[in-house]
Amino acid sequence: MKFALHLSNIVFPDAAGAARLGQWAEAAGFDTVLAIDHVVLPENFTTRYPYSATGQMPAGPTEPYPDPLIWLAFLAATTARIRLLTGVIILPQREPVALAKQVATLDAMSGGRLELGIGVGWLREEFEALGVPFERRGKRADEYIGAMRALWAPGTAQYAGEFVKFPPVHCYPKPVAGTVPIIVGGHSEAAARRAGRLGDGFFPSIGAQVDVAPLFDVARRAAEAAGRDPAAVEMITGCPEALPGSGKDAIAAVEARIARGIGRVVVPLTAFLPNVEEGLARFGEEVIRPFAGR
């Protein structure tokens, strides 16, 4: 079982904090640090936030949201082992050829530690601010995944789709392992199907007010329908019972997720405030260490 820290670039948006966090997370035994994405947050919007019961975002629009790739690049330079995951980047809002180059460069410079978590987005007003159509963003994301994988593959790349097309081109550097794992985020059946068809992992957002177990089944069935091995799609979820102050049996909660085929547990960094260093160290000793090697 692997353990990951979420909301990291929001809690520690500055350079000094990011450096400390990376060192604390590695020392505690975390496998992954996640960084979330919003290019802009409109001053006013009516779209309902899907990851809380209230429909309201927990942070205001003036809170810093550092670009996840740049923030993770800084973290990569101050760490040696921990993996770097965008959790998630809003893929339809990005130009895919330039993004493929940025991702491959960061992967190469970090020694192959990058994973690209992607989602299709929920905030219509943000899409409008960026001049990107909100409609059909799922289809756009699917094409962008195909285009990026073509650019990461050895040799010359070309792609012809509805939303992205380019003639034979060269794009270097290439990712260390020949590609970058794509983790599909989202709380809908469409996201689960996308993960099964195209993803290397599936992460239903930990704050979503839905039962995620059926979504994992949807992803596995979609993988089978696409002729893929469902076991090749890593299932990732939260584990609120393992968090400080839950009053629950953390070990039993993680064991239950292993039994359900979960490969990685994501915990929010906010759960360890205000003394993050001490909280992460305790979590590493009490929760992560018992699962070392499993």
C-alpha positions in Angstrom: 0.0 0.0 0.0 1.2 3.5 -0.9 0.3 6.7 0.8 -0.1 10.2 -0.8 -0.5 13.7 0.5 -3.2 15.9 -1.1 -3.7 19.7 -1.2 0.0 20.2 -0.7 0.5 23.2 -2.9 -2.4 25.0 -1.2 -1.2 24.4 2.4 2.5 25.3 1.4 2.3 27.6 -1.6 5.7 29.2 -1.0 9.2 27.8 -1.7 10.4 27.4 1.8 7.2 25.6 2.9 7.3 23.3 -0.2 10.9 22.4 0.6 10.1 21.5 4.2 7.1 19.5 3.2 9.0 17.4 0.7 11.6 16.5 3.3 8.9 15.8 6.0 6.9 13.6 3.6 9.9 11.6 2.5 11.0 11.0 6.1 7.5 9.9 7.1 7.4 7.3 4.3 4.9 8.9 2.0 5.1 7.7 -1.6 3.5 10.7 -3.4 2.8 14.4 -3.1 -0.2 15.9 -5.0 -0.6 19.4 -6.3 -4.0 20.7 -7.4 -4.9 23.1 -10.2 -6.9 26.2 -10.9 -5.6 28.8 -13.4 -8.1 31.4 -12.2 -11.0 31.6 -9.8 -13.8 34.0 -10.9 -14.8 36.7 -8.4 -18.4 35.5 -8.7 -19.7 32.2 -10.0 -22.8 30.1 -9.7 -21.4 26.7 -10.5 -21.8 24.3 -7.6 -18.6 23.0 -6.1 -19.1 19.2 -6.3 -16.7 18.1 -3.5 -18.5 19.4 -0.4 -22.0 19.0 1.0 -22.5 22.7 1.0 -21.5 23.2 -2.7 -19.0 25.9 -1.6 -15.3 25.8 -2.1 -13.4 25.6 1.2 -10.9 28.3 0.1 -11.6 31.8 -1.2 -10.7 33.0 -4.7 -7.7 35.0 -3.3 -6.0 32.0 -1.8 -2.8 31.1 -3.7 -3.1 28.2 -6.2 0.5 27.7 -7.4 0.8 26.1 -10.9 1.0 22.4 -10.1 3.8 21.6 -12.5 6.0 24.5 -11.5 5.4 23.8 -7.8 6.2 20.1 -8.3 9.3 21.0 -10.2 10.5 22.9 -7.2 9.6 20.0 -4.9 11.5 17.6 -7.2 14.7 19.7 -6.8 14.5 19.5 -3.0 13.7 15.8 -2.7 15.2 12.5 -3.8 12.5 9.8 -3.8 9.0 11.0 -3.5 6.7 10.8 -6.5 5.0 13.9 -8.0 1.4 13.9 -9.0 -0.9 16.6 -10.3 -4.1 16.0 -8.5 -5.6 17.0 -10.8 -4.6 19.2 -13.7 -7.7 20.5 -15.6 -6.7 18.9 -18.9 -9.1 20.6 -21.4 -7.9 24.0 -20.3 -4.3 23.2 -21.3 -2.7 23.3 -24.8 -1.8 19.6 -25.1 1.4 19.8 -27.2 3.0 22.4 -24.9 1.8 20.4 -21.9 3.3 17.2 -23.2 6.6 19.0 -23.5 6.4 20.4 -19.9 5.4 17.0 -18.5 8.2 15.1 -20.2 10.8 17.7 -19.2 9.7 17.5 -15.5 9.7 13.7 -15.6 13.2 13.6 -17.2 14.6 16.1 -14.7 13.1 14.4 -11.7 14.4 11.0 -12.6 11.0 9.6 -13.8 9.0 10.6 -10.7 6.1 12.4 -12.4 2.5 11.2 -12.7 -0.1 13.3 -14.5 -3.4 13.4 -12.7 -6.0 14.8 -15.0 -9.7 15.9 -14.7 -12.1 17.6 -17.0 -13.0 20.4 -14.7 -16.3 21.5 -13.1 -16.1 25.3 -13.0 -17.8 26.7 -16.1 -16.8 30.3 -15.3 -13.1 29.3 -15.2 -13.4 27.8 -18.7 -15.1 31.0 -19.9 -12.3 33.1 -18.5 -9.8 31.0 -20.4 -11.7 31.0 -23.7 -12.2 27.2 -23.7 -15.6 25.7 -24.4 -17.1 24.0 -21.4 -19.2 21.7 -23.5 -17.6 18.4 -24.8 -14.6 18.9 -22.5 -14.6 15.1 -21.9 -14.1 14.4 -25.5 -11.4 17.1 -25.7 -9.6 15.5 -22.7 -9.7 12.1 -24.4 -8.0 13.5 -27.5 -5.4 15.4 -25.4 -4.4 12.1 -23.7 -3.9 10.5 -27.1 -1.9 13.4 -28.4 0.4 13.6 -25.4 1.1 9.9 -25.4 2.0 10.1 -29.1 4.5 12.9 -28.3 6.0 10.9 -25.4 6.5 7.7 -27.5 9.8 7.0 -29.2 10.5 8.6 -32.6 8.3 10.9 -34.7 4.8 11.8 -33.5 1.7 12.8 -35.3 -1.9 13.1 -34.4 -5.2 13.9 -36.2 -8.3 14.5 -34.1 -11.2 16.9 -33.9 -9.6 19.1 -31.2 -5.9 18.6 -31.8 -3.9 17.7 -34.9 -0.3 18.1 -35.9 1.9 16.7 -38.7 5.0 14.5 -38.0 7.0 16.3 -35.4 9.9 15.6 -32.9 9.4 16.3 -29.2 12.3 15.8 -26.8 13.2 15.0 -24.1 11.1 11.8 -23.7 9.9 10.6 -20.3 12.3 8.3 -18.5 10.0 5.2 -18.7 8.8 6.0 -22.3 5.6 7.5 -21.0 4.1 9.2 -18.0 1.4 7.5 -16.0 -2.0 9.2 -16.3 -4.2 9.1 -13.2 -7.8 10.0 -14.1 -9.6 12.0 -11.4 -13.3 12.7 -11.0 -16.4 11.6 -9.2 -18.7 10.6 -12.1 -19.3 7.4 -14.1 -17.9 9.2 -17.1 -14.6 9.7 -15.3 -14.6 6.0 -14.2 -15.1 4.9 -17.8 -12.3 7.2 -18.9 -10.0 5.7 -16.4 -10.8 2.2 -17.5 -10.3 3.0 -21.2 -7.3 5.3 -21.0 -5.9 5.7 -17.5 -3.1 4.1 -15.5 -5.0 4.9 -12.4 -8.4 6.2 -11.1 -8.8 8.6 -8.2 -12.4 9.6 -7.3 -11.8 12.9 -5.4 -11.7 12.3 -1.7 -14.2 15.0 -1.0 -16.9 13.8 -3.4 -20.2 13.2 -1.8 -20.7 9.8 -3.5 -20.0 6.2 -2.8 -16.8 5.5 -4.7 -16.9 1.7 -4.5 -19.3 1.4 -7.5 -17.2 3.8 -9.5 -14.2 1.4 -9.1 -16.4 -1.4 -10.6 -17.3 0.9 -13.5 -13.7 1.6 -14.2 -12.8 -2.1 -14.1 -15.6 -3.1 -16.4 -14.6 -0.3 -18.8 -11.0 -1.6 -18.8 -12.3 -5.1 -19.7 -14.5 -3.7 -22.5 -11.5 -1.9 -23.9 -9.5 -5.1 -23.9 -7.3 -4.0 -21.0 -6.3 -5.8 -17.8 -8.4 -4.1 -15.0 -5.5 -4.9 -12.6 -3.3 -2.5 -14.6 -5.5 0.4 -13.6 -4.5 1.4 -10.1 -7.4 2.3 -7.8 -6.8 5.2 -5.5 -9.0 6.5 -2.7 -9.1 8.5 0.5 -9.3 7.0 4.0 -10.9 9.4 6.5 -10.9 6.7 9.2 -7.1 6.8 9.2 -6.8 10.5 9.8 -5.8 12.0 13.2 -8.8 12.5 15.5 -11.1 10.1 13.6 -11.5 7.8 16.6 -11.4 4.9 14.1 -9.0 1.9 13.8 -6.6 3.3 11.1 -4.9 -0.1 10.5 -8.2 -1.9 10.0 -9.4 0.9 7.6 -6.4 0.6 5.4 -6.6 -3.3 5.5 -10.2 -3.0 4.3 -9.0 -0.9 1.3 -6.3 -3.4 0.5 -9.0 -6.1 0.4 -11.0 -4.0 -2.0 -8.0 -3.8 -4.4 -7.0 -0.2 -3.5 -3.3 0.5 -4.3 -2.9 4.0 -2.9 -4.5 5.9 -0.1 -4.6 9.7 -0.3 -4.9 11.9 2.8 -5.4 15.7 3.0 -2.4 17.6 4.3 -4.9 19.9 6.1 -5.6 17.0 8.5 -2.1 17.5 10.0 -2.4 21.2 10.8 -1.1 23.1 12.7 2.0 21.0 13.5 2.5 19.4 10.1 6.0 18.0 10.7 5.0 16.2 14.0 1.7 15.0 12.5 3.3 13.5 9.4 6.0 11.8 11.5 3.3 10.2 13.8 1.2 9.1 10.8 4.3 7.6 9.2 5.1 5.6 12.4 1.6 4.5 13.2 -0.1 4.0 9.8 2.5 3.9 7.0 5.2 1.8 8.6 2.9 -1.2 9.3 2.2 -1.5 5.6 5.8 -1.2 4.4 6.4 -3.6 1.5 2.7 -4.5 1.1 
